[in-house]
Amino acid sequence: MALVPPTLARAARRGFTLIELLAVILIISILVAALTPMVTDAIESAKVSACSANLREIHKGFVLYNNKYKAMPAESGVRFFAAIYAKKAIDNTKTNAERLSCPAIEKSSLAIGQMPWEEWWSDLDRIDSTYSAYAGRDMKGHPLRQGLTSPGTEPLVADDNDPSLNHRTTTNVLYVDGSVQTFEFAILQEQGTVMEEETTLVVGPDSPVPDLTKLTQD
């Protein structure tokens, strides 16, 4: 009777059986299913944080604008915060230009997506709500009579949530004092501020949140 060389026997045992392979695949599938929501939540949280950082930088732009012109921009909506760039209160750089829109929204979905960044905010007359995923102060309906010395609870800029939420559950709002407050959609639903069947937190005069009624997209 022929004997199998020990080296061949050991080599044969190095492979996986079908059951072992199925077990490994099952374990990997369970891990992927468990970790995917965590990864998605982490990405979403990072986008919300990046948006908050953007808004704080925009506030610095308002401070520089106020120092230069001794007043806040008189325009409303997107033009309200675009003025800090168009009127050269902040440096003409790509980084600064990109800060004037929520980083969670693809630039290609906005009007500026088809333009060189140097032209995004150069002409206030042509700028409208299609240029940014932020909404700015309605200076006609809700003027800031005391500029940056107005009460710190006055909102300046926020996610526009048009046509859906900029962030899956969160709306960021920048206030006069430089702070950024978040409104959580699920909490607003629990409080009855937003109806259960609604999927978007409206920003503008029809918003159920009083602070957001002082902002406009146009």
C-alpha positions in Angstrom: 0.0 0.0 0.0 1.4 3.4 -1.1 1.9 5.9 1.7 1.1 9.6 1.2 4.3 11.7 1.9 3.9 13.8 5.1 4.5 17.0 3.2 1.6 16.3 0.9 -0.7 15.4 3.8 0.2 18.7 5.6 -0.4 20.7 2.4 -3.8 19.1 2.0 -4.8 20.2 5.5 -3.8 23.8 4.9 -7.0 24.4 2.8 -10.5 25.3 4.1 -13.4 23.0 4.0 -16.7 24.3 2.5 -18.2 24.6 6.0 -15.3 26.6 7.2 -15.5 29.0 4.2 -19.3 29.4 4.7 -18.6 30.2 8.4 -16.1 32.9 7.5 -18.4 34.4 4.9 -21.2 34.4 7.5 -19.0 36.2 10.1 -17.9 38.8 7.6 -21.5 39.4 6.5 -22.5 39.9 10.1 -19.7 42.3 10.7 -20.4 44.3 7.6 -24.1 44.5 8.5 -23.2 45.7 12.0 -20.6 48.2 11.0 -22.2 49.8 8.0 -24.6 52.0 10.0 -21.8 53.1 12.3 -19.7 54.1 9.3 -22.6 56.0 7.8 -23.3 57.8 11.0 -19.6 58.7 11.4 -19.6 60.2 7.8 -22.7 62.1 8.5 -21.4 63.4 11.8 -18.2 64.5 10.1 -20.2 66.5 7.5 -22.2 68.2 10.2 -19.0 69.1 12.0 -17.5 70.4 8.8 -20.6 72.5 8.2 -20.4 74.0 11.7 -16.7 74.9 11.1 -17.8 76.6 7.8 -20.4 78.7 9.5 -17.9 79.8 12.2 -15.5 80.9 9.5 -18.4 82.8 7.8 -18.9 84.6 11.1 -15.3 85.7 11.1 -16.0 87.1 7.6 -18.9 89.1 9.0 -16.6 90.5 11.7 -14.0 91.6 9.1 -16.8 93.0 6.9 -18.1 95.0 9.9 -14.7 96.3 10.7 -14.1 97.4 7.1 -17.5 98.9 6.3 -18.8 99.7 9.8 -22.0 97.8 9.1 -23.4 94.4 8.2 -24.3 93.5 4.5 -27.6 95.0 3.5 -28.4 92.2 1.1 -30.7 89.2 2.0 -30.4 85.5 1.5 -27.3 84.1 -0.2 -26.2 87.6 -1.1 -26.1 88.5 2.6 -23.1 86.3 3.2 -21.8 86.3 -0.3 -21.2 90.0 0.2 -18.3 89.3 2.6 -16.5 87.7 -0.4 -17.8 89.9 -3.2 -16.9 93.1 -1.4 -13.4 91.7 -0.4 -13.8 91.6 3.3 -12.1 88.2 3.1 -9.3 87.1 0.9 -10.0 85.9 -2.6 -9.1 82.2 -2.2 -10.6 78.9 -3.3 -10.9 77.8 0.4 -12.8 80.9 1.4 -15.0 80.6 -1.7 -15.9 77.0 -0.9 -16.9 77.9 2.7 -19.9 79.9 1.5 -21.9 76.7 0.9 -22.6 73.6 3.0 -19.9 70.9 2.4 -22.5 68.2 2.6 -23.9 69.3 -0.8 -22.1 68.6 -4.0 -20.9 71.7 -5.7 -21.9 70.2 -9.1 -25.6 70.4 -8.0 -25.3 74.2 -7.6 -25.0 77.0 -10.1 -21.4 77.5 -9.1 -20.6 73.9 -10.1 -20.2 75.0 -13.8 -18.1 78.1 -13.0 -14.4 78.8 -12.1 -14.3 79.4 -8.3 -12.9 82.9 -8.9 -16.3 83.9 -10.4 -18.6 82.2 -7.8 -19.1 85.3 -5.6 -17.7 88.1 -7.7 -21.0 89.6 -8.9 -23.7 90.0 -6.3 -26.3 91.0 -8.9 -26.3 87.5 -10.4 -26.2 85.5 -7.2 -29.4 83.8 -6.1 -30.4 80.7 -4.0 -29.0 78.3 -6.6 -25.5 79.4 -5.7 -25.3 78.0 -2.2 -26.8 75.4 0.1 -27.0 78.0 2.9 -29.8 80.5 3.6 -28.9 84.0 4.8 -30.6 86.6 6.9 -33.7 88.3 5.5 -32.4 91.8 5.9 -35.6 93.4 4.5 -38.0 91.6 6.7 -35.7 91.1 9.7 -33.0 93.8 9.6 -30.2 93.7 12.2 -30.6 97.2 13.5 -27.6 96.9 15.8 -25.4 94.9 13.5 -23.0 92.5 15.3 -24.0 94.1 18.6 -27.5 92.7 18.1 -28.6 90.1 20.7 -26.5 86.9 20.2 -29.6 84.9 19.7 -30.3 86.5 16.3 -29.7 84.0 13.4 -27.4 84.9 10.5 -27.0 81.8 8.3 -28.3 78.2 8.2 -28.5 75.1 6.1 -31.2 75.9 3.5 -32.5 72.2 3.4 -33.7 72.7 -0.2 -35.0 70.5 -1.6 -34.3 68.1 1.3 -32.3 68.2 4.5 -28.6 69.2 3.9 -27.8 66.7 6.7 -29.8 63.6 7.3 -31.1 64.6 10.8 -29.5 68.0 11.6 -29.8 71.6 10.7 -27.0 74.0 11.6 -27.7 77.7 12.4 -25.1 80.4 12.9 -25.9 83.2 15.3 -24.7 86.8 15.8 -22.5 85.8 18.7 -20.6 83.3 16.5 -22.1 80.2 18.0 -23.6 77.4 15.9 -26.8 75.7 17.2 -28.2 72.5 15.8 -31.8 71.6 15.4 -32.4 67.8 15.4 -35.3 66.8 13.1 -36.3 63.8 15.2 -36.5 65.9 18.4 -38.6 68.5 16.6 -41.0 65.8 15.5 -41.2 64.4 19.0 -42.0 67.9 20.3 -44.7 68.3 17.7 -42.9 71.3 16.0 -42.6 69.2 12.8 -45.4 66.8 11.7 -44.6 63.1 11.6 -45.2 62.9 7.8 -42.8 65.8 7.0 -39.3 65.0 5.8 -37.8 68.4 5.6 -37.3 71.2 8.1 -38.3 74.3 6.2 -36.0 77.3 6.3 -37.6 80.7 5.6 -40.8 82.6 6.5 -42.9 79.4 6.6 -40.6 77.5 9.0 -42.1 76.0 12.1 -38.9 77.1 14.0 -39.1 80.9 14.8 -35.4 81.4 14.3 -35.5 80.0 10.8 -38.3 82.3 9.7 -35.7 85.2 9.8 -33.7 83.6 7.0 -34.3 83.4 3.3 -32.8 81.6 0.3 -33.4 84.5 -2.1 
